[in-house]
Amino acid sequence: MSYLTELERAGFTLTEAQRQVVTHREGPLLVVAGPGAGKTRVITARVAALVAAGVHPAQIMVVTFTRAAAQEMRSRVGKMPGVRPELMGSLRIGTFHSLFWNILNVYGHRYVMVDTVTQRKWVERALRHLGEAVNDDIVDSMLAGISYAKNDMQTPKELSRQDKLFVDVWSWYEQYKASESYADFDDLLVRTYELLCQNPQALLEQQQRLKYLLVDEFQDTSKVQYSVLRLLVAPHDNLCVVGDVDQAIYAWRAARPEYLLSFKEHYPAAKTVMLSKNFRATPPLVSYTNHIIVNNKERHPITIESVRSGGMAPTTFQPETEKAEARAVLKMVQKLKDQGVPLEQTAVFYRVNRYVRHLVNALIEQQVPFTLWDKGKTFDQHWVIREVLAFLRLSVERNHLLSFQALARRQLRIEDETISKVTQAVRLGEPLWEAVNRFTVRLKVGELTSHLNKARDLVPGQALDYYLSDLGFQSYLTWYAGKSGANLKELLSLCDDMRSEMSEYRQVSDYLKFVDKRSATLQQAKTETPRPGHINLMTLHAAKGLEFSCVWLVGVTDGLIPHYRSEGLEQYEEERRLFYVGCTRAKENLFIMSPRTLEGKNTQQSPFLTEALGTAVKSHHNVLPRPIAGMKVVHKAFGTGEVEVIKVEGGKHYVEVQFAEGRRKLEWELSLAQNFLRF
């Protein structure tokens, strides 16, 4: 009896394409798996079929991108027909980091892994050593850059001419790490590659042990990860990769979807199988998403088909404001709940974290439980908002130590060492301001105290404006944006968001109570798994790999989806893929929300909505005017600028424009066609 027959007798049916994946044995295999194609089912069945054919589980390695996916896959394999439980312990299923960690351990390379708090401390210390500004945005950017460089196998020497500050910070970061004998998670990737390149015996042993390698979500593989994979599978090349370029949304993490597109160039003998049947979504939903993604050029020629029947077409709503949008979503959620749809089967997706603020406020007000999937900081934790909140809190709670710590560096011009001395004194029982006067300049303390006294009697919105103007925070933000390249309008819009909220409160203390309640609720709401009776909130990036009965995409406006910072064809196509990923998470109902105004300004619908209706946005590349040096242009995000340099690269026109906040390189035709730029 064949293993496929055994699977079918166990109720494990497969399509013809899935059968091809499961029964393939020798040589490379490329599996293009569209949304809802059952790729986890196919991978687990393939592993079980290999074991049933006599391959020892220790000779099989399955690479996933999350620990949760690895655990689920291991559990599924263990339940497959013919898989003996005692063999499961030797089967290697895990993330790149965990599997590479084990390889390093075999050869005596054991590391103490650094936590994110310590990483941030090192970067902050490096920036201060170099005399640079320090805030969460800069620290996040530096850490992301270090991770990207390691994944992309870039060296400081290669980057030194492009960004000397980054390379200097990276150098200090590595020195701090080495002095405390730590490693970060990206080091595991780099050091595994170095081990296999520098130790031929170790490479030979690993190649002889590994007979079959399967990689899930292959479109998210980085250069260093792929380099290690290619070493491990030589010379037999029994490499099975499963992925979908249409769902590649992690270029900012150094993912290289081109490895999936060029797989047959690296492995000419590879067999290709297309998994085009969607078991998740109804036909109208699949048709809608097909119309979106077909506009991307960098993709496999695959058209997804639903195996289901019936279903409703997606619905687009245009509420007047963000608040109206939140109320509409809440009303629809309640209606579906009344019809029997569990809250845990509903989800709201958004492009940027701060956008969900209005919906969160409405959920808290209506006492609707929700789950927040994103691991990062909530909107109240942005460094700009935190500093304003610290000033407001200190104006009404004069002895609030944490707020003093947040303000002291900028407002009193004191260093961390002095702040630490004040903190220690307070913890030993000394009143805060007595300690402050003892360790700092009394004149500056008196000035700050005077400002706090004045702000105490203002309504919240006035107190915010007082901090921006009289204490110079807006001037600082302007200086910081000019120095770092950050978007000043975006930073100030955070304050605009606060001001809008504050209009409902007459007392600073009342507004702070509201913020405290929201912050506490958000912290309790954070999780990575659905909770019964809770609606799910997450960014589009976090939605990858999940599915829900009913999905809302909010803020689907031009400038958010696609994001205004997406420049060039590659970034624009990734924005389209991100929208596609969000839409393909829905099983039954998909609702698109496109407010007519955001922050009081008129919006335009996302161009992707036109595409989804089957009408592609035309390129106009042949009719758009050519740029000339000295031409004045206006960019949606960067304001007015002047064209200084014109280049032709790969048949496309690029312009370098000098804006007030710095010089930017833009793809001319695309920027005009998508309304990012006008002249």
PEKADA-V85860 format. One record per helix or strand of 2 or more residues. SS is the DSSP state (hx for helix, st for strand). FROM is the first residue (numbers start at 0). TO is the last residue. If there is no record, write none. Layout:
# PEKADA-V85860
ss={SS | SS}
from={FROM | FROM}
to={TO | TO}
This chain:
# PEKADA-V85860
ss={hx | hx | st | hx | hx | st | hx | hx | st | hx | st | hx | hx | hx | hx | st | hx | hx | st | hx | hx | st | hx | hx | hx | hx | st | st | hx | st | st | hx | hx | st | hx | st | hx | hx | hx | hx | hx | hx | hx | hx | hx | hx | st | st | st | hx | st | st | st | hx | st | st | st | st | hx | st}
from={2 | 15 | 28 | 38 | 56 | 59 | 66 | 84 | 91 | 95 | 111 | 115 | 135 | 155 | 163 | 181 | 184 | 199 | 211 | 217 | 222 | 238 | 244 | 250 | 257 | 262 | 270 | 276 | 282 | 304 | 314 | 321 | 342 | 345 | 352 | 369 | 378 | 382 | 400 | 415 | 431 | 441 | 459 | 472 | 487 | 507 | 534 | 547 | 558 | 567 | 585 | 596 | 600 | 606 | 631 | 638 | 651 | 661 | 667 | 676}
to={8 | 22 | 32 | 51 | 58 | 63 | 77 | 89 | 94 | 105 | 112 | 128 | 150 | 158 | 178 | 182 | 197 | 208 | 214 | 219 | 232 | 242 | 246 | 252 | 260 | 265 | 274 | 277 | 292 | 305 | 316 | 337 | 344 | 349 | 364 | 371 | 380 | 395 | 411 | 426 | 438 | 455 | 468 | 483 | 501 | 524 | 538 | 552 | 559 | 582 | 592 | 597 | 601 | 611 | 634 | 648 | 658 | 666 | 672 | 677}
